[in-house]
Amino acid sequence: MTQPNVMDWSVCKESFIRQVYEDPERIKSIIKQANQRLKRVNNTEISEETVSFIIEDYYEVIKELLIAYLLKDGMRSKNHQCLFSYFHKKNPEYETEVVIILQMSHFRNRLCYYGESIPVEFYEKNKEKFIQIINIITNSLL
């Protein structure tokens, strides 16, 4: 497995991270929203027309859970890349998962900013990993 190309955590800390008070109620609320989005994903039938939005929703769930993950440690990030960087810094054993999150981020950005569809093959190859990543982050928030 190749090393994930995550933003350097020292750059994140210097430019994109600010210290905040841990807010258990906000963390609970974010997790609740992520779970509601996940429920919507699970109720959406996969097709050529829906696959891009399903992957986008999985990405949003992961991103929201990582926001809660940072909040639990008293931090907020001004960008998504620092969410991934922090998760990788704290959990180097999940290198494969971080690579998949970065791929999801890339595809989501191509979808949102350029109107490019996400390949069904990416979903088929990684759908179990999406759930595994969500479970890993969720369990770390308990």
N, C-alpha and C positions, 0 to 999 in steps of 0.2 A: 504494500500500500504506500502510495506517495504521501509525503508530508502535506497536511492541509495548508493552503495558502491563506492563512488568517492574518488579519491586521496585527501588527506588533502591539502587545498589551501596554508597553511603556508609552507608545504614541496615544493609545486610547486614554490611558490615565491622565496624560498631560493635556490632551485637547478635547476629549469627548465625554469624560466621566466626571460626575459630581457626586459628592457625598450627600446623602439624605438620611433621615431617620427611618429605621425599619417601620413599616406600616402594615401590621398584620391584616387589617381590614381591607386595605387596597390589594394586598397579595391575594387574599381570598376572592375578592371581586374579579381580579384578572384571571385567576384560575377558573372561576365560574364562567366567565365570558369565553375562555378558550374551550371549555367543555361543551358549551352551547354550540360553538362553531364546529367542534368535532362531531357533535350529534348531527348537524346539518350535512357534513361531509358523508357520514355513514348512511344517511338517507338519500343521497344523490346517486342515481344510477350512472355507472361509468359508460361513456361513449366518446367518440371522436369530438363531439361538441362540448362535452362537460369536463374532459380530462384536465384541461389547462386550469379550470377554476377549482377543481378538486385539489390539484397539487398546490395551487395558490392558497387555498384554505388550510391545507396541512402545514404549509409554510407559516401562515399567520398564527396557527395554533402553537407551533414551535417557538416562533418569535415572541408571542405573548407570554408563554411559559418562561422563556429566558429573561424577559423583562421582570417577571416575578422573582426569578432566580437571583438577579442582580439586586432587586429591592430587598430581598431577604438578607443580603450582605451589606445593606445600607448604601446602595449606589443606583444611579440612573445614568443611562447612556443616551447621547445625542444621535447615535447611529446604530444600525443593525449589525454592522461588521464587528463592533466592539462587544456585542452580546455573544457572538460566536467566539471571539478571541478569549473572553473571560471564561466561557464554558470550557474551551480547550485547555486553557491555563490550569483550571481547577480539576479537569478530568482528562489528562493526556491519554488515558487508556481507551477513550472513545474517539480516537482519531478517524476511524472509518465513518462514524456517525457525523462528525464535523464536516468531513468531505461531502457527504450527502446533503447536509444543511447548506453548505456553500453552493452546491449544484442547484439546489432548490431556489436559493436566492438569485442566482444567475438567471435561471429560467423565468422566475417571477418578474424580474426586472425587464427581461426581453418581452414578456407578455404585456406588462403595464406600460412600458415606454415605447415599444416598437410594434406592438400588436402581433407578435409572433406566438404561434401556438406551441404548447409544450408537447413533445413527442409521447405518444401512448406507451412506447417502449420504456421510457424512463419510469413511468408509473408502474408498469408491469414488473419491471426489474426490482423496484425499490419499495413497493407498497407495504410489505411487512416491516421494512426498516423504518418507514415513517412512524408507524405505530410503536415500534420499539424505542425510537428516539423520544417520542412523547411520553412513554412510560418511564424511561430513564430520568427525564427532567422532572416529571411529576413526582416520582419517588424521592428525588433529591429535595423536593419542596416540603416533604412531610416531616 
